[in-house]
Amino acid sequence: MDPIDRKRRDWMRHAGACTLVFGAQSIAQGATIVAVRMWPAAEYTRITLESDTRLAARHLLVDNPPRLVIDIDDLELNAALREMVGQVRADDPFIDGLRVAQYQPRTVRLVIDLKQSIKPQLFTLDPVAAYRFRLVFDLYPTQESDPLLALVREKAAAEQQAARAVQDALGEFIGRIDGAGRTLPRTLPGPQAPVRPPAPTTTPAPPPPPPALAKSRIDRLIIVAIDPGHGGEDPGAIGPTGLQEKYVVLSVARRLRERINDLPGMRAMLTRDGDFFVPLGERVRKARRVQADLMVSVHADAFMLPQARGASVFALSEGGATSSAARWMARRENAADAVGGVNARLARDATVLKAMLDMSTSAQIRDSLKVGREVLGQIGRIGALHKPRVEQASFAVLKAPDIPSILVETAFISNPREEARLRDVSYHDRLADALAEGVRRHFVRNPPLPRSRQL
């Protein structure tokens, strides 16, 4: 054999051996965890493991004490996994503690100590936006609370508190008057002063009923569902200095809830009251569960060009979008499920619900345009408008067929000047005032019909 051929063969054999060695090491390493995130909330707690490749896991619920055991294959324990233990919050309604260990040479075991019985959901997500592969654990309670009953009880408690406050103030006022009447005069009357007979005693009139308990012109509770967009794994739009939409809209929504609750005969419900993700269809389902009379979805817009500015109000469209910008915004907002992370199995099970939600009615859209015009007029008093009319597009969150629904883009967070305004909580207050006034004006002009389920 030619010496050159022999050297070439020896080199190729050596290169093949190196490939096998390094390939085996790569396989042995398996997946690598790049981030771990936990999102505790009253409705459910989510744990997300982000990795460079897809993960496979098995889980088992164990009693006495209650805990969830999760085995993840083809994984080595690293610093990101060890840091999970410190991410458990004391106020987490589901997780009491967490342990992680290398159960087998290629298997990591998570043991989650539980505070209550749960229905776990484990699923994987493909890379999207800034995320790589994700393994998601959702811990749901076995018993779902009745949100409508909670609203009614909250309203009753607020009325009782208001009544007590009125009675306490009235009692204090009567006490001051009574005390003044019993105070001894500084000088006694002289001898020439006539002695008058005591005035006849009369029974005092009962105090007027507290305003909170007075009969309202509206014979039933008006319920407004307020939907802060995005949350949890889905930050929404991000401003030039890093301000995230999900925090801004939650702040505005909480303030709007306070304003709505202060209006007579009205009550507000938030689709999320914390930093956690809620799928678009679930947001609609929550509004329908409380038999909402109106749904207001709050967002902060973004565009490729930083010059875009102004607030917008959208209603659903039966046909196409009213502008190319509206169509672009609807596509961006409808992509929230992919970013936030939805269990694909549950999404397939909800095909009937989705078909029903797609059957939007002309009456719903007509009422949505009415309330949209009222809200747009009020927002225009505190800042610039992107468009002077209510626009329409196929936003998924507006597709409840029986609930008038609007989506409010409060400003362009991608605009540096408007991002600065959205960072200011005093502007959040002004936005909440404007939104609440628009809602109030709508129901004054369009009182709701009696509902089938009395409150």
N, C-alpha and C positions, 0 to 999 in steps of 0.2 A: 504493500500500500504506500502510496506517495506520502512523504512526511507532512506535506501541507494538508492533505486530506485527513491524516490521522489527527493532526492538531485541531482541524475544524470539527471532527467528530467528538474529540475530547471536550472541546469548548461547548458544543451543543449539549452533551451529556451533563456537564457541570451546570449550564444555564437551566436545563430542565429540572435538575435536583433543587436548585435555588427556588424555582417557581413552585415546586411542590412544598418546600419548607415554608416559604412566605405565605403561600396559599393556605396551608394548614393553620398557620398562626392567625391569619385573617378570619378564617372560619371559627377558630376557637374563641376569638374575641367576641363574635356575635354582634348584637346591636349595642349601641351606646346611647344612654340617656343624656340629652342635651339640656333639658329643662323639666322642672316639676312645678305645677301650679295647683292651688286649692282655692275653691270658690264656695265658702259656706253661706247658706241662706236658709230662711225659715221653710221655704218650699222644697228645696233639695240641696245637697252638697255635691259639688263636682270635683273630682281629682283628675288631672290631665298629666300624662307622661308623654313628653315629646322626645322622639328618638330619630336616629339617622336612617333606620330601616323599620319595616313593619314589625310589630310585636304580636306574639300569640300568648294568650293568658287563659287560665281556668279559675273559677271561683267557687267557694263553698260557704254557706251560712252555718254557723255553729251556735248552739245555745249554752247557757249556764257556764260562764256569762256570755251574753250575745256578742258575736264578733263575726267579721267577714274575713275569710282567708283567700288570698289571691296569689297564685303561682304564675310567674312570668318566665317563659322558656327563652333559651338562647340569650341569656343576659347575665352580665357580671355586675356585682355590687360596686357602685362608684360614689363619689362625693355628692352628686346631685340627688341620688336616691337616699343617702344618709340624711340629707338636709330636710327630707320630708317630715321627719319627726318634729322638727322645730316649727313647721308651718301650721300645725294643728292649733286652732284658736280655742280659748276657753269657752267662748259663747257659741261654738258650733253646736247646733241642735241635734246632730246625729253622731259625730265622732267624739269619743271620750279620750282616745289615745291611739297611737300608731307605732308599730314595730316593723322593722325591715331587716332581713338577713339573707345570707347566701345559703339557701336551703339545700341545694345540691350543686355540684360543680358548674352546671349550666342553667340553674334555676334560681331565681330570686323570689322569696316569699314575703308578701306583705300581710300583716295581721292588723286589722282595724277593729279596735274595741268600740262598741256601739253604745249609745245612750238610750236608743229605742229600737223597736223592730223596724226593718226597712225592706224595700223591694229594690234590689240592686239591678242596674243595667250596665253592662260592659260592651263596648263597641270600639271599632277603630275608624280612623279618619285618614284619608289620603292627604298629601301635601296640598296646601292652598294658601294664597297670599304670602304672609311671612312665616307661616308654620310649615314644619316638616311632618313626618308621620306622627300621629297622636293615638294613644291608647287612653280611653276615657272611662271612668267609673262614675256613674250617677247614683246617688243614694237617695231614694224617695221614701217618704213615710208610707206605711201600709194603709193608714186611714187618711184620706184627703179631706181637709176641712171644707165647710160650706161657706164660700166667700160672701154670698148674699146675706146669710144669717149673721155673719160677722159685721157686715155693714149696718144692718138694722140694730144690732146690739150696741154698736159704737155710737149710732145716732141717739139711741135711748139714753146711754150713759152721758153723752154730751148735754142732752136736754136736762137730765137730772142735775148735772153739775151747774148748768146755767140757772136752773130754778133755785138751787141752794145759794148761789152767789147773789141772786136778786133778793131772796129772803134775808140773807145775812146783811146786805146793804140796807134793806128796809128796816130791819130790826135795829141796826146801828143808828139810823136816822131817827126812829121813834125814841130810842134811848136818849139821844141828845136833846130832843124836844122835851121829853119827860123830865130829864135832869134839869133842864133850864127852868121848867115850871116849879120844881121843888126847891130851887135855890132861894135862900133867905134874902130879903131885900137889904140893901146897905143901910137905909134909913127907915125908921118906923113912921107911920103917918101921925100928924099932929092931932091935938085934941079936937080942932074944928072939923077934921075930915069926917065926912059921913060914913057910917058903917053900912055897907051894902050887903044884902042877903046873898048867900051862896048861889051860884048859878045852878040851874037844874042839870042833873047828870043825864047824858045821852049815850046810847051805845054807838061806838065809833063804826064808821062804814068799813067793810072789809077792803083790804088793799086790792088793787087791780091785778089780774093774772099776769104772771111773768111773760114778757114778750116771746120768749122761746117756746112757751106752751100755748100761745094764742093760735087760733085756727088759721092755717095758711089758706091763701086763695087757691093753691093747688092741692087737690085732695089726695095726693100720693107722693111718695118720695121720688125725686128725679135723681137718677144715678148716672154719673159721668165716669167713664173708664179713661184714665190717663196712661198713656203708653210711652215711657221713656225708651227711646230706641237703643239698640245694641246692648252691651253689657257683658261682663265676664270675659270669655275668650275673644269676643268681638269688640274691639275698642271703637269701632266706627271710624269716622274721618279724624285725621290728626293735623293740627295746625302747624305753622312754620316753626314755632318754638316748642312743639311737643304736646300742646293741650289736646286731650282726647275728648271726642264727642260724647262718649258714654257718661263721663262725669258731669259735663255741662248740662245735658238734658235731664239727668236725674235730679240735679239741683233745681232746675226750673220746674220739673214735674212735682217735686215735693212742695214747692211754694204754691204752685197752682192748686194742689190738693187742699192746702190750708184756706185759700181764697174760696174755693168751691164749698168747702164744709162750713164756711161762715155765712153762706147765702141761705136764706130760709127755705126749707123744704128740699135741699139738695145735699147730695153726698158724693164723694169721689173715691175711686179705687185705683191703685197703681198696679199695672201689670208686673212691675218689678220695683221693689223698694230697697234695692241693694245692688252691689256689683256682681251680678250673675247673669248668665245668658238665658233668654227665653225665646224659643223658636217662634217664627212669625205666625204659624197656625195656632200655637198655644196662646199667643197674645189675643187673637180673635176669640178663641174658645173661652178665655177668662172673661172677656167683655160680655159674651153671651150667657155665661153662667150666672152673672149678677144681673142679667136682664137690663143691661145698660141702655140708656136713652141716647147716648152719644159717646163716640170714641174719639179722643184727641191724641194723635201720635206726635211726639215732640222729637225733633231732630236738629242737627246743625250741619248745614250743607258744605260740600267741597267741590272744587272744580279744578281742572288742569291749569287754568290761568289764574294767578292770584288777584287779578283785577275784578273778578266777579264779586258782586256785593248785593246785599239786600235780602229781606225776608220773603218767604213764599208760603202760600197755602195751597194744598192740593186736595182734590176729591178724586174718586174713582172714575174711570172712563169705561163705558160699554164698548167703545170702538178703539181707535188709536189715540195716542197721546196728543195733546193740544200743541205741543212744540217738540222739537228735537231735544232740547234741554230737559224737558219733562220726561221724555222717554229714557234719556241717559240716566237721570236721577232715579227713576223707578228701577232700572236694571241694577244700579249700584245698591239701592236699599234692599232689593229682593235677593241679593247675593249674601245677605247677612246669615242665613242658615248655613251656608257652606263654610263661612269663616267661623261662626260661633260653634258649630258642631252639632248636627242632628243625628240621632240614632236612625240609620237607614231602615232597619226592620220596622220601627214604629212608624216611620214615614210611609212605608208600603201599606201598613195596616190602616193608615188614615186616608186612603184613597177616596173612600166614600165621603168623608168630611170635606176633603179638598174639592170634590165635585160639587158638593152643596155650596161651599163658599164661593165657587166660581160663578154660581147662578146669581149674580148681582141683579138687583131690580132697579127699574127706572125711578121708583118712589124713593129708594134709599139714596140714589145719586142726587135727585132733586133736593131732598132735605139736606144732604151734605153740602151742596152748593149754597144753600141758604145760610147755614151756620158758618160756612167758609167765608162768605162775604162779610158777615158781621165781625168775625175774628180778624180778617184782613184789614178792615177799616180801623180797628183799634190798634193793631200792630203798626199801621202806617203813621199813627200819632207819635210813636216813640222812636222811629227809625226809618231808614230807607226801605223801599220795597223793590224786590227784584223784578216783579211783574205787577201791574196795577189790577189784575183780575185773578180769580181763582183758576188755577190750571188743573188739568185732569190727566191721569196716566194710570196704568195698571199696577198699582202698588198692592202687594199681597196682603199687607196688614189692614187694608181698607175693604176687604172683600166679605165682611159680614153682611149677608143679604137683608137682615132685619134691623141693622143699627146704622144710623147716619154716622159717617166717619170722615175725619179730615186728618191730613198730615201737614204739620207746620214745620217748615225749615226756618229756624229762628234767625239765622245769618249764615254767611259763608266763613266757616272756620279756617278755610284756606287763604282768606284775605287777612294780611297782618293786622290791619286796623280793626277789622271785625273780630278777629281772634282776641285782641286786647279787650274789646267790649265783653265778649263772652267769658272772659276770665274774671270779670267784675261781678260780684254777687249782687251789688245794688242794681245792676242791669237785669239780673235774673228776677229780682223783685218787680221791676217795671214790666218785664215780659209777662210774668204771672198775673199782674194786675190787668194788663191788656187782654190776655187770653180769657181770664175770668169774666171781664166785662163783656167781651164778645159772646161768650156762652150765655151769660145772664140775659142779654138783649135778645138772643135767639129764642130762649124759652118764654120770655115775656110776650113776644110776637107769635110764637108757635107753641102753645101749651101742649104737653104730651097727652096722648089718649090714655084712658084707664088701662092698667095692665091686668093680665089674667090672674097673676098671683099677687094677692094683696099683701101689703107689708104692715 
